[in-house]
Each structure stands twice: as structure tokens, then as C-alpha cells.
Amino acid sequence: MYGQRQSEPATLTREVLATAIPSGEKQVLPSGAEVIILQTLGGNVTVMAPSGSMVRIDEKDLDALGEDYAAAAAAEKASAEKASAGPATAGEFEMEQVWDQLKTVYDPEIPVNIVDLGLVYTCDATDRPEGGKTVDIKMTMTAPGCGMGGVLKDDVERKVRALPGVGAVLVEVVWDPPWDQSRMTDVARLQLGWM
């Protein structure tokens, strides 16, 4: 059910503000709308709206898809938070945890995380004078002008900021060098059936 690619119908139990893919524009889906679940990864759900367009429903709104989705999303979030905590105690910074969190951010059209897709170009951490670390991330999108850039950037900032020892997160979406399929890991190629 949750955490994989699907093709099952759902009826929204309340109105939802969703994000159109790939434009990134906001779109209201009314209560009672029939949607088709396409992808459920990274705490968000990609659905086919009644209009035939693909939209992303954010984690905070999964209750509109029913109790099963809300409960499964909460369980996945708790599992990701536990995994990212690893051996660190509150306040300790671990770069491995940053990479683990980045692997929980998924392209809403492709069931592969942004690290395995090769969208993260650099990820560095520096000490802050007031304590903690500043994490500086440069990432790209699969296509120039992709409207989902801001959405994925926000996902990255939110997830990395929640880690122990992180005082600030700076995420920059860059277009040079342009992304191409050669940047994907073997894991991504295998997941997409390209190997």
C-alpha cells in the first residue's frame, strides 16, 4: 500500500491544496474528488487528479486520502526519524544522517530519491559561530525550468533542518552542469528497470 508505486482509486474526504506536476502551481482538489494513487514515497503522494493531471498531495494532507494513508505516512515518518537519529545524541551532527535524510526526498514523477537520481551535486557542512552546523546543498532538477524545484528544495530544507546539530540549511537549485541520466546510481537504474 504505502511506500510504493500504485494505481488505486481514492476519494478525498476533504478539500486539499495540491501541487501540479511538473509546473509546481497550486491546485485545489475538492472534497469527494476521485483520484488515482500513482506514487507514495517520501511522505508525499502523487495522484492523478480528476482533470487527468498529476498532482502531489503533501504529507500534512494525507488524512484526506483516508485513515490508512495518514497512519502509514506517520509510521514512515517515525521510521525515517528513528533511522536518521542513528547513534547520535541530541545536538550531535553526523553527515551520514544528512545523506540519509536526502534519500527520503523523492521526485514526484519518478519513484527514485534525489540522491540516487543524481540531483544532489554537493553537500557540505561548516561550523557556525553560535554552535551547530550550516549544511550547504547544491542540487538540480531533471529538466531546466522544472516547477517542482521549489517544492523539492523546501522538502530538503525541512528534512535536513530537523537533524541533530543542524543550525541552518542553505539549498541552492543550480542548472550548471545540466543533469543527465549518467548521474544516476546503479540503484536508480535498477529501480527503473534500465539495467
Rosetta blueprint (number, residue, H / E / L):
1 M L
2 Y L
3 G L
4 Q L
5 R E
6 Q E
7 S E
8 E E
9 P E
10 A E
11 T E
12 L L
13 T L
14 R L
15 E L
16 V E
17 L E
18 A E
19 T E
20 A E
21 I E
22 P L
23 S L
24 G L
25 E L
26 K E
27 Q E
28 V E
29 L E
30 P L
31 S L
32 G L
33 A L
34 E E
35 V E
36 I E
37 I E
38 L E
39 Q E
40 T E
41 L E
42 G L
43 G L
44 N E
45 V E
46 T E
47 V E
48 M E
49 A L
50 P L
51 S L
52 G L
53 S L
54 M E
55 V E
56 R E
57 I E
58 D L
59 E H
60 K H
61 D H
62 L H
63 D H
64 A H
65 L H
66 G L
67 E H
68 D H
69 Y H
70 A H
71 A H
72 A H
73 A H
74 A H
75 A H
76 E H
77 K H
78 A H
79 S H
80 A H
81 E H
82 K H
83 A H
84 S H
85 A H
86 G L
87 P L
88 A L
89 T L
90 A L
91 G L
92 E L
93 F L
94 E L
95 M H
96 E H
97 Q H
98 V H
99 W H
100 D H
101 Q H
102 L H
103 K L
104 T L
105 V L
106 Y E
107 D L
108 P L
109 E L
110 I L
111 P L
112 V L
113 N E
114 I L
115 V L
116 D L
117 L L
118 G L
119 L L
120 V E
121 Y E
122 T E
123 C E
124 D E
125 A E
126 T E
127 D E
128 R L
129 P L
130 E L
131 G L
132 G L
133 K E
134 T E
135 V E
136 D E
137 I E
138 K E
139 M E
140 T L
141 M L
142 T L
143 A L
144 P L
145 G L
146 C L
147 G L
148 M L
149 G H
150 G H
151 V H
152 L H
153 K H
154 D H
155 D H
156 V H
157 E H
158 R H
159 K H
160 V H
161 R H
162 A L
163 L L
164 P L
165 G L
166 V E
167 G E
168 A E
169 V E
170 L E
171 V E
172 E E
173 V E
174 V L
175 W L
176 D L
177 P L
178 P L
179 W L
180 D L
181 Q H
182 S H
183 R H
184 M L
185 T L
186 D H
187 V H
188 A H
189 R H
190 L H
191 Q H
192 L L
193 G L
194 W L
195 M L
